């Protein structure tokens, strides 16, 4: 069986074509097999924001993190065959986007909390309303550009959410 290489790079969430904005930060990655079992825990990236990791062929789920500024990337799933090098780009998740995801799950029940009920169905309405209000209010203190590097604006996301309610 030939081994393969995962070429991992942590990208800048504001400018995804570039590596993470500061090489003074050191990132680690966790790699799981596709069935959720741990493959590699807390692997320190040799180049601080990049590394090449030798793996057997398979499907992996990868997440990166850096403790210096509490930076966490989105999960990425990658499939790698025999004797391949696969590039894996990890994007840190801005806190504003995390809060948007929480709002979406809270208001639309997209997060499955149990097989029978969504999160929306499990949380008392008064609590959900307070949490919604607090998250939206807190977001007013965060920079709006700290959301997505793509063309969709926060206003467009808000409009789409309101239209589907």
C-alpha positions in Angstrom: 0.0 0.0 0.0 1.4 3.4 -1.0 1.2 6.3 1.4 -0.1 9.7 0.4 0.5 13.3 1.5 -2.0 15.8 2.9 -0.6 19.2 2.1 -2.3 21.3 4.8 -2.4 25.1 4.7 -4.3 27.4 7.0 -5.7 30.3 5.0 -6.6 33.9 5.9 -10.4 34.0 6.3 -10.5 37.5 4.9 -8.2 36.8 1.9 -8.5 33.0 1.3 -5.9 33.1 -1.5 -3.3 34.0 1.1 -1.9 32.0 4.0 -3.0 32.9 7.5 -2.1 36.6 8.0 0.6 36.0 10.6 3.2 33.3 10.7 3.8 34.2 14.3 0.8 32.0 15.1 1.3 28.2 15.3 -1.5 25.9 14.3 -2.3 22.4 15.2 -4.7 20.0 13.4 -6.8 17.0 14.5 -7.4 14.4 11.8 -10.2 11.8 12.1 -11.1 8.9 9.9 -14.4 9.3 8.2 -16.1 7.1 10.8 -15.2 9.6 13.5 -12.3 7.7 15.1 -9.2 9.7 15.8 -6.3 9.3 13.4 -4.0 12.1 14.6 -4.5 14.3 17.6 -2.9 17.7 18.1 -0.4 17.6 15.3 1.6 20.8 15.3 2.0 22.2 11.8 5.8 22.3 11.1 5.6 25.5 9.1 3.2 27.1 11.7 0.5 27.5 9.1 1.4 24.7 6.7 2.7 21.1 6.7 2.7 17.9 4.8 1.4 14.8 6.6 1.9 11.3 5.4 -1.3 9.2 5.5 -2.6 5.9 4.1 -5.3 6.2 1.4 -8.7 7.0 2.9 -11.2 9.6 3.8 -10.4 12.1 6.6 -12.0 14.9 8.5 -9.6 17.7 9.5 -9.9 20.7 11.7 -7.2 23.2 12.6 -6.8 25.5 15.6 -4.4 28.0 17.1 -4.5 28.9 20.8 -2.9 32.3 20.4 -6.1 34.0 19.3 -8.5 31.2 19.9 -8.7 30.5 16.1 -10.7 27.5 14.9 -11.1 26.4 11.3 -14.2 24.8 9.7 -14.2 21.1 9.4 -13.0 19.8 6.0 -13.4 16.3 4.6 -10.9 15.0 2.1 -10.5 11.8 0.1 -7.0 10.7 -0.8 -5.9 7.7 -2.9 -2.7 5.8 -3.2 0.5 7.8 -3.8 -1.3 11.1 -4.1 -0.7 14.6 -2.7 -3.9 16.3 -1.8 -4.0 20.0 -0.9 -6.2 20.8 2.1 -7.0 24.5 2.7 -8.4 25.3 6.2 -10.3 28.5 6.7 -10.6 30.0 10.2 -14.2 30.7 11.2 -14.8 34.3 12.2 -16.8 34.7 15.4 -19.5 36.6 13.6 -20.0 33.7 11.2 -20.2 31.3 14.2 -22.9 33.5 15.8 -24.8 33.5 12.4 -24.7 29.8 12.4 -26.1 29.7 15.9 -28.9 32.1 14.9 -29.7 29.9 11.9 -29.8 26.8 14.0 -31.8 28.6 16.7 -34.4 30.1 14.3 -34.7 27.3 11.8 -34.0 24.2 13.7 -31.2 23.2 11.3 -29.1 21.7 14.1 -30.3 18.2 15.0 -30.1 17.9 18.8 -31.7 14.5 18.9 -33.1 12.1 16.3 -36.7 13.1 17.2 -36.4 16.9 17.7 -34.5 19.9 16.3 -32.8 22.4 18.6 -35.6 24.8 17.9 -38.2 22.3 19.2 -36.2 21.6 22.3 -35.4 25.1 23.5 -38.1 27.0 25.3 -39.4 29.9 23.2 -38.7 32.5 25.8 -35.1 31.4 26.1 -34.7 31.1 22.3 -36.1 34.7 21.9 -33.6 36.0 24.5 -30.7 34.2 22.9 -31.6 35.5 19.5 -31.9 39.1 20.8 -28.5 38.8 22.6 -26.6 37.4 19.7 -28.0 40.0 17.3 -27.2 42.8 19.8 -23.7 41.5 20.4 -23.0 41.3 16.6 -23.4 45.0 16.5 -20.1 45.3 18.3 -18.2 43.1 15.8 -16.8 44.4 12.5 -19.1 43.5 9.6 -16.2 42.6 7.3 -15.4 39.8 9.7 -18.0 37.5 8.1 -17.4 36.0 4.7 -14.8 36.7 2.1 -17.3 35.9 -0.7 -19.8 38.2 -2.4 -22.8 37.5 -0.1 -23.4 40.3 2.4 -24.7 40.0 5.9 -27.8 41.9 4.8 -28.4 39.4 2.0 -28.1 36.5 4.5 -30.6 38.3 6.9 -33.0 38.8 4.0 -32.8 35.2 2.9 -33.4 34.1 6.6 -36.4 36.3 6.9 -37.9 35.2 3.6 -37.7 31.5 4.6 -39.2 31.9 8.1 
